[in-house]
Amino acid sequence: MTHPTTDSLSLLAELSHQTPPVPVLVFTSHDRLADRLEVAQLGGHGFLPEIRGV
């Protein structure tokens, strides 16, 4: 997962520690189980992989 100006996973972790926590939904072209688990562990509220061929 990439972002032009920051590491997206670091941003996700930072947002999950805000008070009140900011709900984050991750849109990505990656659809690996490891990515889904990492997003969940860092506080992501959802993970939507890109649907190709639509």
Secondary structure as GFF3:
##gff-version 3
##sequence-region A 1 54
A	DSSP	alpha_helix	8	16	.	.	.	ID=ss1
A	DSSP	beta_strand	25	28	.	.	.	ID=ss2
A	DSSP	alpha_helix	33	41	.	.	.	ID=ss3
A	DSSP	beta_strand	46	49	.	.	.	ID=ss4
###
